[in-house]
Amino acid sequence: MLIFMKLCCLFIMEVFAAVIFLEGILQWKQKEPVRFWSEETAVEESRVKNVEIYNRVHGSLWIILGGVSMVSLIVNYLTGKAHTGFTVLCGIVVMFLVHQISLLCMTERSK
């Protein structure tokens, strides 16, 4: 029964990681500037120097977080050690920092 529960948890967590990964792919392909967080308003297109690169940076963040989470979950299941929470937490912090840096580098300041 314990193995079945672990497999169910693994499946559910893998689905969530796949959703994060797919969100990155969708952001990668957008034509207008994407939002990073759901409550954040999108950057005005006129302020972004290169929308394609801006969206690819944001999409890459989600793709990397989703991919690392998927691999980490499988490794955790196979080894019996739980590092996923730490991996995801570090990933979110890195995503936030890269997002802030990309905003500074890729957008023009309002006058």
N, C-alpha and C positions, 0 to 999 in steps of 0.2 A: 504494500500500500504506500509506503514511504517513497519508493522509486516512482510510482505513478504520480504522486503529488509533486515530486521534484520535476518530472517531465512536464506536467501541466504548467507549473510555474515557469519553467524554461520556455515553453511554447508561448505563453502570454507575454513574457518579457521580450522574446524575440519578435513578436508581432509589433510591440511598441517601438522597438529599435528599428524595425523595417519601416514603420510609419515615419520616423525621424529621418531615415535615409531617403525615403521617397520625397519628403518635404524639401530636402536639399536638391534633389533632381528637379523638382518643380520650380524652385527659386532660381536654379541655374538657367532655366529656359525662359524665364519671364522677360518681357520687353520693357516693362516699366520698373522703376526702383521698388524693391521689395521691402517689407517691414521685417525687423528682426524679432521683436516680441509682439504678441497679439494686441497689446494695448498701445503700442507705439504707432504714431502716425508715420506714414511713408515719407521719405525725404522727397522734396519736390524735384521733379526731373530736371528742371533748369539749374538746380544747385549741384547735381552730380556731373562730374567731369566726363565719366565714361560709364554709362548705365550697364553695359554688358559685363565689364570687369567688376563693377560694384556688386551685381547680382551673382556673379560667379564666386566672388569671395564669400558672400553670405551662404550661397548654396553649398560651397565646399565645406564650410563649418559644420553644417547639418549632416552632410554626407560622411564626413570624418567621424563625427560623434556617433551617428547611427552605425557605421561600419565597425568602429572600435567596440561599441557596445555589443553588437552581434557576436563578434569574435570573442570578446571577453566573457560573455555569457556561456558560450560553448566550452571555452577553456575552464571556466569555473566549474561547470557541470562535470567535465571529465576529470579534473583534478580534485574536486571536492572542496576547493578553497573559494571563499567569497571575496572577490576584489572589485566586483561590478560597481558597487556604490561609490567607492573611491574613484574609480575610472570615470564614472559619469559626473561626479562632483567636480573633479579636476577639469573634465572636458567642458563643463558649463562655465567655469571660471575663465578658461582660456578663450572660449567662444565670446564671452562678454568683453574681454580685453581686446581681442582682434576686431570685434565690432566697433569699439570705441576708436581704435587706431584707424580703421578704415573710414569711419566718419570724418575724422580729422584730415586724412590724406586725400580722400576722394570727393569731398564736397567743398564747395566754395562757401565762405562765410556770408551770411546775410549782412547787408549794409544798412 
